[in-house]
Amino acid sequence: MDTDHRVDASDLDRDPLRQLDEWLREARAAEEPMPEAMCLATASLDGRPSARYVLMRGSDEGVVFFTDYGSDKAADLRENPRAAAVFHWHLPVHRQVRLSGAVAKVTAEESDRYWATRPPASRRSAVASHQSSVVAGRQELEAAVAALGDAEPARPDRWGGYRILPAAVEFWEEGANRLHDRFRYLRHGDVWRVDRLSP
Ligand SMILES: Cc1cc2nc3c(=O)[nH]c(=O)nc-3n(C[C@H](O)[C@H](O)[C@H](O)COP(=O)(O)O)c2cc1C
């Protein structure tokens, strides 16, 4: 790994989501496995935290992922519509990006558009699975999928996307002798303020 690499504020885009896209592009080009995987943290209203990986499926004014609106994470987000997420890559250099902010459902049209890109077998699995509910055995799930035959099911209302609208985004890159580079963006209205943080 190239530990001589340095990040300066002048290297960074003024918009943290454009900067995230750039680092993602570099991770993909370097063949990082699953660069879109991000660990998503939510918390219930009474403060119980919970984390799991999801796949980032796009970024615009926020970061979008898709899931089951009946899942445990969705129950947290109904009570407490805020989340944090973190990416971690080794390629092309050792990097981490964290973000946190308010979360809102994407529109039904956006969910439909993404649903249409999923292979039919993945759509059938999503229809057969009520994410985070207890099942008696794998057989139950396989029977529910088999019952759908070759159908290309429409998106169930309980499946769709969320958008995290970041209020804070932090870029971390490994430096020599653990003197890492960290830059934190904080949103102030329409303006992002960027500060270098001590590692
Ligand atoms: C790399 C990776 C990517 C995943 N992507 C998604 C995803 O995009 N959406 C999703 O609902 N679950 C995804 N999962 C499964 C979740 O980690 C989790 O098991 C599931 O969403 C249920 O979480 P919950 O019970 O906290 O709601 C992924 C798991 C892994 C390991």
The ligand as an ORCA input file, in Angstrom:
! r2SCAN-3c Opt
* xyz 0 1
  C     -22.473     -6.675      1.826
  C     -23.920     -6.736      2.234
  C     -24.842     -5.951      1.552
  C     -26.191     -5.965      1.933
  N     -27.054     -5.133      1.272
  C     -28.331     -5.040      1.708
  C     -29.214     -4.079      1.125
  O     -28.848     -3.317      0.205
  N     -30.477     -4.011      1.606
  C     -30.914     -4.815      2.633
  O     -32.074     -4.697      3.012
  N     -30.095     -5.704      3.208
  C     -28.811     -5.844      2.782
  N     -27.963     -6.748      3.379
  C     -28.464     -7.541      4.517
  C     -28.414     -6.664      5.793
  O     -27.086     -6.590      6.269
  C     -29.341     -7.170      6.912
  O     -29.081     -8.525      7.201
  C     -30.823     -7.011      6.552
  O     -31.068     -5.809      5.828
  C     -31.693     -7.036      7.808
  O     -31.306     -6.012      8.672
  P     -32.272     -5.475      9.850
  O     -32.877     -6.725     10.505
  O     -31.386     -4.730     10.779
  O     -33.339     -4.645      9.211
  C     -26.623     -6.784      3.006
  C     -25.677     -7.593      3.673
  C     -24.362     -7.571      3.287
  C     -23.372     -8.423      4.030
*
